[in-house]
């Protein structure tokens, strides 16, 4: 009788062990991979990826951009701006779709990875995004809600804008607000000011706001970067 009980307990323990062992840990999954594509194609692929992440709220998404050698800054940054702009346009949490700069290769390559909760993040051979403005000599418009890069609206991208200002403390951010009234201008200004200084920790001394009355039916904003003047 005791032997039977021992064998029964052993078999139950063995079954439980096999069940636990068979429950593999979640793994990172490559959702999509592609090279240089049109803006419309990139947005469509990203939208499909966002839908996947929305259906799995504990997963983190990674957009990994491997830029083309000798053209890394242009190809990588163009893709990043489109992806960031679409994330902003969809109102998706930017903390759940992280854009990574990978090591350059012969051609531009973009990957969308889904990393479920508990899974190990793959090694993407990451390179830091470069926000240095030391080679810039003239002010330039960083983004605008009043124009589109072809069919690809990129939004204001306040996070990237703030990264440039934080990395270049002597640079200035000039913000043009084209509004239908002074009251509208003040509301938009306060909203942008709160986000830049409170959410993204931009120093107040770096920011300048400009108002221009807009007669058209829509208002818009322009973000400009003014590099440090070389004496």
HUDA-V810704 format. One record per residue. N is the residue number from 1. RES is the residue in one small letter. PHI is phi as a letter, one per 30 degrees, with the letter a starting at -180 (none if undefined). PSI is psi in whole degrees, -180 to 180 (* if undefined). D_CENTER is the distance of its C-alpha to the mean C-alpha in Angstrom with 1 decimal. Layout:
BEGIN
N;RES;PHI;PSI;D_CENTER
N;RES;PHI;PSI;D_CENTER
END
This chain:
BEGIN
1;x;none;-45;65.6
2;x;d;-37;63.6
3;x;d;-41;62.6
4;x;d;-42;61.4
5;x;d;-41;59.3
6;x;d;-44;57.9
7;x;d;-38;57.0
8;x;d;-46;55.4
9;x;d;-38;53.3
10;x;d;-44;52.3
11;x;d;-39;51.3
12;x;d;-44;49.2
13;x;d;-42;47.4
14;x;d;-41;46.9
15;x;d;-41;45.4
16;x;d;-41;43.0
17;x;d;-44;42.0
18;x;d;-37;41.4
19;x;d;-47;39.4
20;x;d;-40;37.1
21;x;d;-34;36.9
22;x;d;-17;36.0
23;x;d;88;32.9
24;x;d;150;30.4
25;x;d;147;27.3
26;x;d;149;24.1
27;x;b;153;22.4
28;x;d;144;19.0
29;x;b;133;19.1
30;x;d;113;17.9
31;x;d;-40;17.1
32;x;a;151;16.9
33;x;b;133;17.4
34;x;a;167;18.1
35;x;c;-145;18.7
36;x;d;123;18.5
37;x;b;170;18.5
38;x;d;161;18.8
39;x;e;-43;16.0
40;x;d;-40;17.6
41;x;d;-43;17.7
42;x;d;-45;14.0
43;x;d;-42;13.2
44;x;d;-43;16.1
45;x;d;-41;15.0
46;x;d;-40;11.5
47;x;d;-41;13.5
48;x;d;-38;15.8
49;x;d;-41;13.3
50;x;d;-41;12.1
51;x;d;-42;15.9
52;x;e;-46;16.5
53;x;d;-34;14.2
54;x;d;-33;15.8
55;x;d;-12;19.1
56;x;b;78;18.4
57;x;d;-13;17.1
58;x;c;-5;17.7
59;x;d;153;15.6
60;x;c;138;12.2
61;x;c;144;10.2
62;x;b;126;9.1
63;x;c;112;8.2
64;x;c;121;10.5
65;x;c;114;11.4
66;x;c;104;15.0
67;x;d;163;16.0
68;x;d;135;19.6
69;x;e;144;22.0
70;x;i;-3;23.3
71;x;b;23;20.6
72;x;d;-47;17.5
73;x;d;-42;16.2
74;x;d;-52;16.7
75;x;d;-42;15.6
76;x;d;-47;12.6
77;x;d;-35;11.3
78;x;d;-47;12.3
79;x;d;-42;10.4
80;x;d;-43;7.1
81;x;d;-39;8.1
82;x;d;-46;9.2
83;x;d;-47;6.4
84;x;d;-41;4.2
85;x;d;-40;7.8
86;x;d;-37;8.8
87;x;d;-44;6.7
88;x;d;-43;8.2
89;x;d;-35;11.4
90;x;d;-8;11.9
91;x;i;27;11.6
92;x;d;147;9.8
93;x;d;116;9.0
94;x;d;-20;5.5
95;x;d;-15;7.8
96;x;c;-1;8.8
97;x;b;90;6.1
98;x;d;130;5.3
99;x;c;122;4.9
100;x;c;141;8.4
101;x;c;116;10.9
102;x;c;177;14.2
103;x;d;141;17.7
104;x;d;152;19.0
105;x;b;-167;21.4
106;x;d;-34;23.9
107;x;b;159;21.5
108;x;d;136;17.9
109;x;b;136;16.7
110;x;b;136;13.6
111;x;b;142;13.7
112;x;c;119;12.3
113;x;c;138;13.6
114;x;c;126;14.7
115;x;c;102;15.9
116;x;d;162;18.4
117;x;e;131;19.6
118;x;j;-11;22.1
119;x;d;155;20.9
120;x;d;131;20.4
121;x;d;130;17.1
122;x;d;160;18.0
123;x;d;111;18.5
124;x;c;7;16.0
125;x;h;56;17.8
126;x;d;145;14.8
127;x;b;140;15.0
128;x;d;141;13.7
129;x;d;137;11.6
130;x;c;116;14.5
131;x;c;20;14.5
132;x;d;134;18.3
133;x;c;14;20.1
134;x;d;-25;23.5
135;x;d;-5;24.2
136;x;d;133;23.4
137;x;c;-29;26.7
138;x;b;155;26.2
139;x;d;147;24.0
140;x;b;151;21.4
141;x;d;123;19.4
142;x;d;-45;15.7
143;x;a;168;14.9
144;x;a;149;17.0
145;x;c;2;17.5
146;x;c;2;20.9
147;x;b;162;20.1
148;x;b;144;18.2
149;x;d;79;17.5
150;x;i;-132;20.0
151;x;d;11;18.9
152;x;c;91;15.2
153;x;d;134;14.3
154;x;c;-6;11.2
155;x;i;-175;11.9
156;x;d;-31;12.3
157;x;h;61;8.9
158;x;d;-33;10.7
159;x;d;-50;8.5
160;x;d;-39;8.5
161;x;e;-44;12.0
162;x;d;-36;13.0
163;x;d;-40;12.1
164;x;d;-45;14.5
165;x;d;-38;17.1
166;x;d;-34;17.0
167;x;d;-13;17.5
168;x;b;80;20.2
169;x;d;-22;22.4
170;x;c;-3;25.0
171;x;d;164;22.7
172;x;b;148;22.7
173;x;c;113;20.5
174;x;c;125;22.5
175;x;c;115;21.5
176;x;c;128;23.6
177;x;c;112;24.2
178;x;c;101;26.3
179;x;b;161;27.9
180;x;d;-13;31.1
181;x;a;162;32.6
182;x;d;-36;32.5
183;x;d;-43;31.8
184;x;d;-41;28.7
185;x;e;-46;27.6
186;x;d;-39;28.2
187;x;d;-47;26.2
188;x;d;-42;23.1
189;x;e;-48;23.6
190;x;d;-38;23.9
191;x;d;-47;20.8
192;x;d;-39;18.6
193;x;d;-44;20.7
194;x;d;-44;20.2
195;x;d;-44;16.4
196;x;d;-42;16.4
197;x;d;-35;19.2
198;x;c;-47;19.0
199;x;d;-37;15.4
200;x;c;3;14.1
201;x;i;33;17.7
202;x;d;140;18.3
203;x;d;142;22.1
204;x;d;-33;24.1
205;x;d;-17;26.1
206;x;d;-10;23.3
207;x;c;139;22.8
208;x;b;136;25.2
209;x;c;139;25.4
210;x;b;137;27.4
211;x;c;134;28.9
212;x;b;128;30.3
213;x;d;136;32.0
214;x;c;124;30.8
215;x;d;-19;33.6
216;x;d;176;31.5
217;x;d;-18;30.4
218;x;b;152;26.8
219;x;c;161;25.2
220;x;a;169;22.1
221;x;b;151;20.4
222;x;b;134;19.7
223;x;c;123;17.8
224;x;c;146;19.7
225;x;c;128;19.6
226;x;c;104;23.1
227;x;d;163;23.5
228;x;d;135;26.3
229;x;d;134;29.7
230;x;d;120;31.6
231;x;d;*;35.1
END
